[in-house]
Amino acid sequence: MSDSIWTVETRSRPNDYLFASLIPITEAMKEPHKFPKVLTFVMIGVALLFAGFGIMGYAAYGSDIQTVVIVNLPQDKKFVQVVQFLYTIAIVLR
């Protein structure tokens, strides 16, 4: 299988879900021409929210933090083990 086919396959599925959910939203709006402006505002807001949490996490814990947050939790606690197990199940079922 060539890389171009793989790229098309992996990128087409999220777009299918995106367009399938956006079309009914725009059709239900009173003023659908305003949708691009609203979508842009929401996406910028979400990006700022993610960046803010990232900056706060780095300020609180420094560069010692791991990319996967649950790896940083104390491994001897039962609750942490349950969370890690459920996280693994969520990945497998995805």
C-alpha positions as CSV (number, residue, x, y, z in Angstrom):
1,M,0.0,0.0,0.0
2,S,1.5,3.4,-0.9
3,D,1.8,6.3,1.5
4,S,-0.7,8.4,-0.4
5,I,-3.5,5.9,-0.1
6,W,-2.8,5.6,3.6
7,T,-2.9,9.3,4.1
8,V,-6.2,9.6,2.2
9,E,-7.7,6.8,4.2
10,T,-6.8,8.2,7.6
11,R,-7.8,11.7,6.8
12,S,-11.1,11.0,5.2
13,R,-12.8,9.5,8.2
14,P,-12.6,12.4,10.6
15,N,-13.8,14.7,7.7
16,D,-16.8,12.5,7.2
17,Y,-17.8,12.8,10.8
18,L,-17.1,16.6,10.7
19,F,-19.2,17.3,7.7
20,A,-22.0,14.9,8.7
21,S,-22.4,16.9,12.0
22,L,-22.0,20.4,10.5
23,I,-24.5,20.2,7.8
24,P,-27.6,19.7,10.1
25,I,-26.2,22.5,12.3
26,T,-25.9,25.0,9.6
27,E,-29.3,24.1,8.1
28,A,-31.0,24.5,11.5
29,M,-29.5,28.0,12.0
30,K,-31.7,31.1,11.4
31,E,-28.7,32.8,9.8
32,P,-26.5,30.1,8.3
33,H,-24.2,32.6,6.6
34,K,-22.8,33.5,10.1
35,F,-21.7,29.9,10.8
36,P,-18.1,30.3,9.5
37,K,-17.6,33.2,11.9
38,V,-19.1,31.2,14.9
39,L,-17.0,28.2,14.0
40,T,-13.8,30.3,13.9
41,F,-14.6,31.9,17.2
42,V,-15.3,28.5,18.9
43,M,-12.1,26.9,17.4
44,I,-10.0,29.8,18.6
45,G,-11.6,29.6,22.0
46,V,-10.9,25.9,22.3
47,A,-7.3,26.4,21.1
48,L,-6.8,29.1,23.8
49,L,-8.3,26.8,26.4
50,F,-5.9,24.0,25.5
51,A,-2.9,26.4,25.4
52,G,-3.9,27.8,28.8
53,F,-4.1,24.4,30.5
54,G,-0.8,23.5,28.9
55,I,0.9,26.6,30.2
56,M,-0.6,26.2,33.6
57,G,0.5,22.5,33.8
58,Y,4.0,23.4,32.7
59,A,4.1,26.3,35.2
60,A,2.9,24.0,38.0
61,Y,5.0,20.9,37.3
62,G,7.8,22.0,35.1
63,S,9.5,19.9,32.4
64,D,9.4,16.7,34.6
65,I,5.9,15.9,33.5
66,Q,5.3,13.1,31.1
67,T,3.1,13.5,27.9
68,V,0.5,11.0,29.2
69,V,-0.8,12.5,32.4
70,I,-1.8,9.3,34.1
71,V,1.9,8.1,34.0
72,N,2.7,10.9,36.4
73,L,0.2,9.6,39.0
74,P,1.4,7.5,41.9
75,Q,1.5,3.9,40.6
76,D,0.9,2.2,44.0
77,K,-2.6,3.7,44.4
78,K,-5.6,1.5,43.5
79,F,-7.5,4.4,42.1
80,V,-4.7,5.2,39.7
81,Q,-4.5,1.6,38.6
82,V,-8.3,1.6,37.9
83,V,-8.0,4.8,35.9
84,Q,-5.1,3.4,33.8
85,F,-7.1,0.2,33.2
86,L,-10.2,2.1,32.1
87,Y,-8.0,4.3,29.8
88,T,-6.5,1.2,28.3
89,I,-10.0,-0.2,27.7
90,A,-11.1,3.0,26.0
91,I,-8.1,2.9,23.7
92,V,-8.8,-0.8,22.8
93,L,-12.5,-0.1,22.1
94,R,-11.8,2.9,20.0
